[in-house]
Amino acid sequence: MVNVIWSPDNLPGERHVVVQPHGQPSGKVKAYFYDSDEGDDGGSGPFDFLLDEALRRAERFAYHKGIRTIIVLKAELDKA
């Protein structure tokens, strides 16, 4: 089971997956995700996923890598 945490006050110390949402000029919210141990590569701009798809893929990624926590940076979502 993977826990999804929306906009925590503090990032967990253990390995986790970060979902980074960002707004588009079209008004859609897109996102990318990354493994906290590998760092943020900045996504791929127009090729990022819609937020729902990014969450589904992040959950699959976390499950296959044995990572138990997904963090969604809601503060970034509020800016979108």
N, C-alpha and C positions, 0 to 999 in steps of 0.2 A: 504494500500500500504506500502511495506517495501522498504526502501532506502538501497542500497548496496554501501558502500564507500570503495574504495581500498586504503590501506596504508595512512591513514590520518596523518597529522603532530601531531595532538593532539587527544587523545581519547575523545569522548563526555562525558559530565558530567551525562547525563541521561542514564538510563538502556539501554543496547544494547546486541547484540549477537556478539561474536568474532569467526571468522573462522581462525583457525591456520593451515596453510599449512606446509608440511614438505616433503622433498625428501626421496626416497627409493633407496636402492642399485640398484634396477632394472631400475631406471630412471623415474619411475612413480611418480607423485605428489599426495600424499594423504593428507587428512586434517581431523580435528575434529572441533567441535564448542562447545561453552559454553555460558551460560548466565552470563553477567558481574556481576550480583548481587550474583551469586552462586560461582564464581571463577573458575579457571582453574584446572581441575583434571589431566591434562597431556595426555588425550586421551587414546587409547588402542592399540597403536603400530601397529602391522600388521593387526589389525581388523578395523583400521580407514577407512574412505570412500575415494574413488577417489575424487579429488577436485570438479568436477561438481556435484557429488552426495551429497557431504557435503554442497555445496551451496544450492541445492534444499531442503535438509532437514532443513538447518538453516532457510531458508525462511519460510517453513511450521511451524517450531518451533516458530519463531518470530511472525508470524501471529496469531497462537493459544494462545500465551502468551500476545498479545497486545503490543509487542515490535516493534518499528518503524524503528530501525536502525541496520544494520549488518555491521560490520567492518571486512575487510579481511586484515590480516597483510602481505602486499605485500613484505615487506623487508624480511620476512621469505621465501616467494615464490621465491625471487631473489636468495636466498642461495641454493634453491633446485636444 
